[in-house]
């Protein structure tokens, strides 16, 4: 069953809410996708052109369709990064440390975040990870509360369009995308973004690539409003997919 903002099948349930608020007197519009999946086969990633070449990119809509995504948001711009620890669908692309925090999705559906060099790669590998994203920062502490301090660049710290992923328990996640740099929505800083995840009741949350890359797509249509007003080329997507979902062909037939 598909509506303009929801999807339901035996394997996947998605509901997207559009919310409006203000931050420091600025209007903010953001989208919360509440997601339930039956297995990690339903929560995957898609790399541009299926190619790890440096700066390989693909238009977001084309990338979404290639993944046969029901729902997708931008990832960490995998193909732009040369260092760190990054894995996609069980395949390791980069296998070293940098200063970025990481977010790990394991095969049992659990999600964890780690700061900078506070983790051992071999220890994570032993727990059977399937996705490792490298961007950040991690938004919540070990008690699911918004952190009191974030170490980020001045660019990331500013009010921006945002994409982020949250975790409640195995099989239950959320995606958030915040519109920004536009009249209807100025964007958001990191602390209030973290507070949104805290108020939702997430136990883990992680900031992904934002700015002009921040986008949410649902049923192969752009659901959010990208700051550059156009389909931007991306390096990767976080994808919710389903064996029950059929993509319309070019003529619009199922």
C-alpha positions, 0 to 999 in steps of 0.5 A: 500500500503506497500513499503520498507519504507512506508505504506498507508491505509484509517487509517494510513500513514507512511513514513520512511526516513534514514538520515546521518549527523555528530555530533562533527566529529562523523558519525550519522545515524538516522531514521525519521518515519512520522506518520498520524493516524485516531484515538488513536486506531491506536497508542497504546502500547504493554507490554512484555508478557501482564504482568506487573511483574517486569522485564518481557521482550520479544524479540523485534521482538516477541513483535512487532509481538504480537502487529501486529505492522506496525511500532514500537519503544522501549518505556520506559522499563515500566517493569523495573520501580517501581515508577512514573506515567505510563499508557498504553492503558488507564490502570494505572500501577504505580500511584505516582511521581518520578523525571522523566519527563513524556510524556502524550498522551490523547484520543483526540490525543494531547501530552504534557510533564511535568517535574518531580513533576511539574504536578498533577496526578489527573489533568492529569487523568481528561483530559482522558490520554491513554498513560503516559511514564516515562523516558525523558527528554522532549526535547522541550520547550513550543514554540517548541524550543530545550531547553537550558538545560537538567537535566539528568544522566551522562549516559543519557547525553553521546552519545548514541543510541536513541529512541524518539517520537515527536508530531505535532498536533492531529493525526500527530506524528513522531518516531526517532531512532538513531543508535549508538556505531557502526562504521557507527553511533556513536550515539547522545547526547540529545541537537542535538537530540532535535534540530532535532525535532525542525527542523522537526517542532514538538511542543512536543518531548520526549526521550525514552529508548535508548542504546541497547534497541533503535530499530525501526521495520517496517512491522515486520522487524528490520529497524534500526541497534541495537547496540548489533547486536541482537534482545534485550529483551524489556519491552514495545513498542510504536506501530502503528497498523491498521485494514487494515494490515494483518500479514503474517503467518509462511509460508509467505502467507497473 
